[in-house]
Amino acid sequence: MPKACDLKKGNVVEINDDVYMVKHIDVKTPSARGAVTLYKIRFNNIKTKQKVEDSYKGNDMLNEVDLLRRPVQYLYPDGALHVFMDSQEYSQYMVEGDAIKDELVWITDGMEDLVALIIDGNMVSIEIPLTLVFEISETTPGIKGASATARTKPAILSNGVDIQIPEYLEAGEMVKVNTETKKFMSRA
């Protein structure tokens, strides 16, 4: 049973006999002495896709759901569904694009190192690595000597995601990106 302060994006919990996945956590720390830190958490119902928001104190306990985590590889899209293959047993799982729309921008054909969240034999979500490497497809030309400043410029990655990168980088270079915050980390 995890505490509200220990929850992370992607955790699956049970609330009122329904299964919910954590989609976003907003931490509110009051400035008054003795006040309790509040965690405003946005959940998605796994079955109905309904969004629910609720606030918890840090010590509030939530019921964790028994789920299976399996390493998978992305195979291909099939209409509104996406097909993944278990990397160990070679069985296939299909999941709706709406269930993984936040993660879908980071997934490429044949991508490995993904973890499927499976409840009762059905894949309900996917975990992607925290950092991934992509090529810069579009940006303004690099500025020589710009590495001494922390100024950034907009860029579009090969997967279509817009991020801010340092001024000295140019199109065609490979960069490491944090998939949770969509921020540049380093050259790859």
Secondary structure as a PSIPRED ss2 file (coil, helix, strand):
# PSIPRED VFORMAT (PSIPRED V4.0)

   1 M C   1.000  0.000  0.000
   2 P C   1.000  0.000  0.000
   3 K E   0.000  0.000  1.000
   4 A H   0.000  1.000  0.000
   5 C H   0.000  1.000  0.000
   6 D H   0.000  1.000  0.000
   7 L C   1.000  0.000  0.000
   8 K C   1.000  0.000  0.000
   9 K C   1.000  0.000  0.000
  10 G C   1.000  0.000  0.000
  11 N C   1.000  0.000  0.000
  12 V E   0.000  0.000  1.000
  13 V E   0.000  0.000  1.000
  14 E E   0.000  0.000  1.000
  15 I E   0.000  0.000  1.000
  16 N C   1.000  0.000  0.000
  17 D C   1.000  0.000  0.000
  18 D E   0.000  0.000  1.000
  19 V E   0.000  0.000  1.000
  20 Y E   0.000  0.000  1.000
  21 M E   0.000  0.000  1.000
  22 V E   0.000  0.000  1.000
  23 K E   0.000  0.000  1.000
  24 H E   0.000  0.000  1.000
  25 I E   0.000  0.000  1.000
  26 D E   0.000  0.000  1.000
  27 V E   0.000  0.000  1.000
  28 K E   0.000  0.000  1.000
  29 T C   1.000  0.000  0.000
  30 P C   1.000  0.000  0.000
  31 S C   1.000  0.000  0.000
  32 A C   1.000  0.000  0.000
  33 R C   1.000  0.000  0.000
  34 G C   1.000  0.000  0.000
  35 A C   1.000  0.000  0.000
  36 V C   1.000  0.000  0.000
  37 T C   1.000  0.000  0.000
  38 L E   0.000  0.000  1.000
  39 Y E   0.000  0.000  1.000
  40 K E   0.000  0.000  1.000
  41 I E   0.000  0.000  1.000
  42 R E   0.000  0.000  1.000
  43 F E   0.000  0.000  1.000
  44 N E   0.000  0.000  1.000
  45 N E   0.000  0.000  1.000
  46 I C   1.000  0.000  0.000
  47 K C   1.000  0.000  0.000
  48 T C   1.000  0.000  0.000
  49 K C   1.000  0.000  0.000
  50 Q C   1.000  0.000  0.000
  51 K E   0.000  0.000  1.000
  52 V E   0.000  0.000  1.000
  53 E E   0.000  0.000  1.000
  54 D E   0.000  0.000  1.000
  55 S E   0.000  0.000  1.000
  56 Y E   0.000  0.000  1.000
  57 K E   0.000  0.000  1.000
  58 G C   1.000  0.000  0.000
  59 N C   1.000  0.000  0.000
  60 D C   1.000  0.000  0.000
  61 M E   0.000  0.000  1.000
  62 L C   1.000  0.000  0.000
  63 N E   0.000  0.000  1.000
  64 E E   0.000  0.000  1.000
  65 V C   1.000  0.000  0.000
  66 D C   1.000  0.000  0.000
  67 L C   1.000  0.000  0.000
  68 L E   0.000  0.000  1.000
  69 R E   0.000  0.000  1.000
  70 R E   0.000  0.000  1.000
  71 P E   0.000  0.000  1.000
  72 V E   0.000  0.000  1.000
  73 Q E   0.000  0.000  1.000
  74 Y E   0.000  0.000  1.000
  75 L E   0.000  0.000  1.000
  76 Y E   0.000  0.000  1.000
  77 P E   0.000  0.000  1.000
  78 D E   0.000  0.000  1.000
  79 G C   1.000  0.000  0.000
  80 A C   1.000  0.000  0.000
  81 L E   0.000  0.000  1.000
  82 H E   0.000  0.000  1.000
  83 V E   0.000  0.000  1.000
  84 F E   0.000  0.000  1.000
  85 M E   0.000  0.000  1.000
  86 D E   0.000  0.000  1.000
  87 S C   1.000  0.000  0.000
  88 Q C   1.000  0.000  0.000
  89 E C   1.000  0.000  0.000
  90 Y C   1.000  0.000  0.000
  91 S C   1.000  0.000  0.000
  92 Q E   0.000  0.000  1.000
  93 Y E   0.000  0.000  1.000
  94 M E   0.000  0.000  1.000
  95 V E   0.000  0.000  1.000
  96 E E   0.000  0.000  1.000
  97 G H   0.000  1.000  0.000
  98 D H   0.000  1.000  0.000
  99 A H   0.000  1.000  0.000
 100 I H   0.000  1.000  0.000
 101 K H   0.000  1.000  0.000
 102 D H   0.000  1.000  0.000
 103 E H   0.000  1.000  0.000
 104 L H   0.000  1.000  0.000
 105 V C   1.000  0.000  0.000
 106 W C   1.000  0.000  0.000
 107 I C   1.000  0.000  0.000
 108 T C   1.000  0.000  0.000
 109 D C   1.000  0.000  0.000
 110 G C   1.000  0.000  0.000
 111 M C   1.000  0.000  0.000
 112 E C   1.000  0.000  0.000
 113 D C   1.000  0.000  0.000
 114 L E   0.000  0.000  1.000
 115 V E   0.000  0.000  1.000
 116 A E   0.000  0.000  1.000
 117 L E   0.000  0.000  1.000
 118 I E   0.000  0.000  1.000
 119 I E   0.000  0.000  1.000
 120 D C   1.000  0.000  0.000
 121 G C   1.000  0.000  0.000
 122 N E   0.000  0.000  1.000
 123 M E   0.000  0.000  1.000
 124 V E   0.000  0.000  1.000
 125 S E   0.000  0.000  1.000
 126 I E   0.000  0.000  1.000
 127 E E   0.000  0.000  1.000
 128 I C   1.000  0.000  0.000
 129 P C   1.000  0.000  0.000
 130 L C   1.000  0.000  0.000
 131 T E   0.000  0.000  1.000
 132 L E   0.000  0.000  1.000
 133 V E   0.000  0.000  1.000
 134 F E   0.000  0.000  1.000
 135 E E   0.000  0.000  1.000
 136 I E   0.000  0.000  1.000
 137 S E   0.000  0.000  1.000
 138 E E   0.000  0.000  1.000
 139 T E   0.000  0.000  1.000
 140 T C   1.000  0.000  0.000
 141 P C   1.000  0.000  0.000
 142 G C   1.000  0.000  0.000
 143 I C   1.000  0.000  0.000
 144 K C   1.000  0.000  0.000
 145 G C   1.000  0.000  0.000
 146 A H   0.000  1.000  0.000
 147 S H   0.000  1.000  0.000
 148 A H   0.000  1.000  0.000
 149 T C   1.000  0.000  0.000
 150 A C   1.000  0.000  0.000
 151 R C   1.000  0.000  0.000
 152 T E   0.000  0.000  1.000
 153 K E   0.000  0.000  1.000
 154 P E   0.000  0.000  1.000
 155 A E   0.000  0.000  1.000
 156 I E   0.000  0.000  1.000
 157 L E   0.000  0.000  1.000
 158 S C   1.000  0.000  0.000
 159 N C   1.000  0.000  0.000
 160 G C   1.000  0.000  0.000
 161 V C   1.000  0.000  0.000
 162 D E   0.000  0.000  1.000
 163 I E   0.000  0.000  1.000
 164 Q E   0.000  0.000  1.000
 165 I E   0.000  0.000  1.000
 166 P E   0.000  0.000  1.000
 167 E C   1.000  0.000  0.000
 168 Y C   1.000  0.000  0.000
 169 L C   1.000  0.000  0.000
 170 E C   1.000  0.000  0.000
 171 A C   1.000  0.000  0.000
 172 G C   1.000  0.000  0.000
 173 E C   1.000  0.000  0.000
 174 M E   0.000  0.000  1.000
 175 V E   0.000  0.000  1.000
 176 K E   0.000  0.000  1.000
 177 V E   0.000  0.000  1.000
 178 N E   0.000  0.000  1.000
 179 T C   1.000  0.000  0.000
 180 E C   1.000  0.000  0.000
 181 T C   1.000  0.000  0.000
 182 K C   1.000  0.000  0.000
 183 K E   0.000  0.000  1.000
 184 F E   0.000  0.000  1.000
 185 M E   0.000  0.000  1.000
 186 S E   0.000  0.000  1.000
 187 R E   0.000  0.000  1.000
 188 A C   1.000  0.000  0.000
